[in-house]
Amino acid sequence: MNILLTGANGTVGEAILAQLGDEDEFEFTCLDIEAHPERETVVADVTDYDDIRPHFDGHDAVIHLAALVDLHGAWDDVLKTNFLGTYNVLEAAADAEIETFVFASSIHTVGMYELDLAPDIYDPDHGLSLDHETPVRPDSFYGVSKVFGEALGRLYVESHESPLGAVHPAFATNTREFPTRFYSLRIKSVRDAAHDHPYGLAEEGVDAGMWERGSEEYEYMATRLKATWLSHRDLAQLVEACLLDETVEFDVFWGVSGNDGRWVDLDHNRDVLGYEPEDNGAEWTGPPTE
């Protein structure tokens, strides 16, 4: 399977390539706005359709990661990269007749639940369990952009030429035949390889001089990540399940490991994709030792 990976140089892209890049059944083409020092990269800007379009031909699937990941991002910046960029990537995939589209959505599509209920929500006994049909409650322009990406993907796969178009032109919306499958992965927290554990964000703060190990801030960040962590191997399992699936037209899946305090229901992931996470943040009592 030939896969185009946008935003390949980011943390999630690096994790996917490290886990799946050597698999015989997958051949990745990496696309990013900047070259990578250690691997071949197609340098192109997703906000420029003509720039990216030639690189979609010959692929079976797209994994779209390229985005401005900033909860405080200005509207104009989010609009250009996340709204226009996602539209361009979907349009290029449609033009190239690519069947499978995996979209990196975000927990921030429902982020207001956490903002309202934190820190109690991180307690495994809290009781909240969001499923894939829970109404969206974005917490930022970034979260709104991911809601938009999900809705646009649904439009592309579900509104292929309608019989109603013969009745009235107003019903003839999208006559594209591709993509035919759209997987929205609402990713929680993926850290870089050196911090791929539930204490990763807390340890990053120590490294940056923001707090000391064992401080209140450190413990808070560890508690949150124990609930939101998506390990690299669980990320890879989820992505691989989407790439190999042939049953979904449009669907939403939570991108999180089997953490006790995750506050989202993974039954739908299991039922549709056979996702069985291997990691659980609650099983960690401290960072890995040297």
C-alpha positions in Angstrom: 0.0 0.0 0.0 1.4 3.4 -1.0 0.6 6.0 1.6 1.1 9.8 1.5 1.8 11.2 4.9 1.3 15.0 5.3 3.0 16.7 8.2 5.4 13.8 8.3 8.1 15.7 10.3 5.8 16.3 13.3 5.7 14.2 16.5 2.8 12.0 15.3 4.3 11.6 11.9 7.7 10.6 13.4 5.9 8.0 15.6 4.0 6.5 12.8 7.1 6.2 10.6 9.1 4.7 13.5 6.5 2.1 14.1 5.2 1.3 10.6 7.9 2.6 8.3 9.7 -0.8 8.0 6.5 -2.8 7.4 6.6 -4.6 4.0 3.0 -3.8 3.3 3.3 0.0 3.6 5.3 2.4 1.5 5.3 5.9 2.8 5.8 9.2 0.9 6.6 11.9 3.4 5.3 15.4 2.7 6.1 18.4 4.8 6.7 22.1 4.5 10.4 21.6 5.3 12.9 19.0 4.3 13.9 16.3 6.9 17.6 16.0 7.6 17.6 12.1 7.6 15.0 11.0 5.1 13.6 11.9 1.7 10.8 14.4 1.9 8.5 16.0 -0.6 8.7 19.7 0.3 5.3 21.2 -0.3 2.8 23.5 1.4 -0.7 22.2 2.0 -2.1 25.7 1.8 -1.1 25.7 -1.9 -3.2 23.2 -3.9 -1.0 23.4 -7.0 2.0 22.8 -4.9 0.8 19.5 -3.4 -1.5 18.1 -6.1 1.2 16.3 -8.2 2.4 14.3 -5.2 -0.9 12.5 -4.6 -0.9 10.4 -7.8 -0.2 6.7 -7.4 -1.2 6.5 -3.7 -3.8 4.2 -2.1 -4.2 6.2 1.1 -3.5 9.6 2.7 -2.8 10.2 6.4 -3.3 13.9 6.9 -1.4 15.3 9.9 -0.3 18.7 8.6 -1.8 21.4 10.8 -1.1 24.4 13.0 -1.3 22.7 16.5 -1.8 25.7 18.7 -4.7 26.1 21.2 -4.0 29.9 21.2 -3.5 30.2 17.5 -4.9 33.3 15.8 -7.9 32.8 13.6 -6.1 33.8 10.4 -3.3 31.3 11.0 -5.6 28.5 11.9 -7.9 29.3 8.9 -5.1 29.1 6.4 -3.3 26.0 7.6 -6.1 23.9 9.1 -9.2 24.9 7.1 -7.8 25.6 3.7 -5.0 23.1 4.1 -7.4 20.3 4.9 -9.7 21.2 2.0 -6.7 21.2 -0.4 -5.6 17.8 0.8 -9.1 16.3 0.5 -9.5 17.8 -2.9 -6.2 16.5 -4.1 -7.0 13.0 -2.7 -10.3 13.2 -4.6 -8.6 14.2 -7.9 -6.1 11.5 -7.5 -8.9 8.9 -6.8 -7.4 7.9 -3.4 -9.8 5.6 -1.5 -8.7 5.8 2.1 -8.3 9.0 4.1 -7.1 9.0 7.7 -7.5 12.4 9.4 -5.6 13.5 12.5 -8.5 15.0 14.5 -8.1 15.9 18.2 -9.6 15.6 21.6 -10.0 19.3 21.4 -13.1 18.7 19.3 -14.7 18.0 22.7 -12.2 19.9 24.8 -14.8 21.9 26.8 -15.7 18.8 28.7 -12.2 18.7 30.1 -12.0 22.4 30.8 -15.3 22.3 32.7 -14.4 19.2 34.8 -10.6 19.2 35.3 -8.9 18.0 37.4 -11.6 15.7 38.7 -12.0 14.3 35.2 -8.6 12.6 35.4 -9.8 10.3 38.2 -10.7 6.9 36.8 -13.7 6.9 39.1 -15.1 10.2 37.8 -17.7 8.5 35.7 -17.7 10.5 32.5 -17.4 8.4 29.3 -17.7 10.2 26.0 -18.4 8.1 22.9 -18.0 8.7 19.2 -21.5 10.2 19.0 -21.1 12.7 21.9 -21.9 16.3 20.7 -18.7 18.2 19.9 -17.7 21.0 22.2 -14.5 22.5 20.8 -12.3 24.5 23.2 -10.4 26.7 20.7 -10.1 27.7 17.0 -7.8 24.7 16.7 -10.6 22.5 18.0 -13.1 24.1 15.6 -10.7 23.4 12.7 -10.8 19.7 13.6 -14.6 19.7 13.8 -14.5 21.3 10.3 -12.1 18.6 9.0 -14.4 15.8 10.2 -17.4 17.4 8.7 -15.6 18.1 5.4 -14.4 14.5 5.2 -18.0 13.3 5.8 -19.2 15.4 3.0 -16.6 14.0 0.6 -17.4 10.3 1.3 -21.2 10.6 1.9 -22.4 13.1 -0.7 -21.3 11.4 -3.9 -23.7 12.1 -6.7 -27.3 11.9 -5.4 -30.4 10.8 -7.3 -32.0 14.0 -6.0 -29.6 16.0 -8.2 -31.7 14.9 -11.1 -34.7 16.5 -9.4 -33.2 19.8 -8.6 -29.6 21.2 -9.0 -29.6 22.3 -5.4 -29.2 18.7 -4.4 -26.2 18.1 -6.6 -23.6 18.9 -4.1 -20.4 16.8 -4.3 -20.2 14.5 -7.3 -16.8 13.2 -6.4 -16.3 9.4 -6.1 -13.3 9.6 -3.8 -12.2 9.2 -1.1 -14.5 6.3 -0.3 -13.4 5.8 3.4 -12.7 8.5 6.0 -11.3 7.8 9.4 -11.2 10.6 12.0 -8.8 9.8 14.8 -9.4 12.1 17.8 -5.9 12.0 19.1 -5.3 12.8 22.8 -1.6 13.1 23.7 1.3 11.8 21.7 4.8 12.8 23.0 8.1 12.4 21.2 10.1 9.2 21.4 12.2 10.2 24.4 9.0 11.1 26.4 6.7 8.3 25.2 5.4 7.5 28.7 2.8 9.0 31.1 5.4 11.2 32.8 6.7 12.6 29.5 5.1 16.0 29.7 6.0 16.4 33.3 9.6 15.5 32.5 9.7 17.9 29.6 8.8 20.7 32.1 11.7 19.6 34.3 14.1 19.7 31.3 12.8 23.2 30.4 13.2 24.5 34.0 9.5 25.1 34.4 9.1 23.0 37.6 10.9 20.5 39.7 10.3 16.8 39.8 7.7 16.0 42.6 6.3 19.5 42.6 2.5 20.2 42.4 2.9 21.2 38.7 4.8 18.1 38.0 2.2 15.8 39.6 -0.6 17.6 37.9 0.9 17.1 34.4 1.6 13.4 35.1 -1.9 12.9 36.4 -3.3 14.4 33.2 -1.0 12.5 30.8 -1.8 9.2 32.6 -5.4 9.8 31.4 -4.6 11.2 27.9 -1.5 9.3 26.8 -1.5 7.6 23.4 1.6 5.5 23.2 3.5 5.1 20.0 2.7 1.4 19.6 -1.0 2.0 20.3 -1.0 4.9 17.8 0.6 2.5 15.2 -2.0 -0.2 15.9 -4.9 2.3 15.4 -3.5 3.7 12.2 -2.7 0.3 10.8 -6.2 -0.9 11.5 -7.6 2.1 9.6 -5.4 1.5 6.6 -6.3 -2.2 6.4 -10.0 -1.7 7.0 -12.5 -2.0 4.2 -15.8 -1.6 6.1 -16.0 2.1 7.1 -17.4 4.9 5.0 -17.1 7.6 7.7 -16.4 7.1 11.3 -14.8 8.7 14.4 -12.4 6.9 16.7 -10.6 7.9 19.9 -6.9 8.1 19.7 -5.9 7.1 23.3 -4.3 4.2 25.0 -6.2 2.0 27.4 -5.8 4.4 30.3 -8.0 3.9 33.3 -8.7 7.6 33.5 -9.2 8.3 29.8 -12.9 9.5 30.0 -13.8 8.2 26.5 -15.3 4.9 25.5 -13.1 2.6 23.4 -15.8 0.0 22.7 -16.5 1.5 19.3 -12.8 1.3 18.4 -12.8 -2.4 19.4 -16.0 -3.3 17.6 -15.2 -1.6 14.3 -11.4 -1.8 14.1 -10.4 -4.5 16.5 -8.3 -2.0 18.5 -6.9 -3.5 21.7 -4.5 -1.0 23.3 -1.4 -2.4 24.9 -0.6 0.4 27.3 -2.3 2.0 30.3 -1.0 5.1 32.0 -2.4 4.0 35.3 0.2 1.3 35.5 3.1 3.8 35.7 4.2 5.1 39.1 7.1 7.2 37.8 9.2 8.0 34.8 11.4 5.2 33.3 14.7 4.9 34.9 17.9 5.4 32.9 
